[in-house]
């Protein structure tokens, strides 16, 4: 099943949407800003080419710059 993420503009809009979903009997949960960022990072990581490998020298060069 798919999910929908809705980011309200303000606290009043958040309360309105939360109440509406509750009245409709639709399950919902709140996410913190950190959790939203984690989801974004996860989506980026899934798109990375995992076949390419970096050498230790390349990694150390990037870390030192």
Steps between C-alpha positions, in 0.01 A plus 500: 500500500617852432506789745452874466718752681334837559691796638257764634587869476424578864365359826135576414527313172667207682214481751238523223656220295554281808137542607373436147699177469380385842134568405546311173649207688827525314807395695769764530816573692717805549865520400763730643717711269789261570289200394401678178867569425581133568240395244653735243849367570374144469347576160829649382697201623273258313586675174877466540692271265623226732717336235768769501762472771736768623855429602629586845720771343197667337307497827792643699549771236134607529513498880813714512362770270 
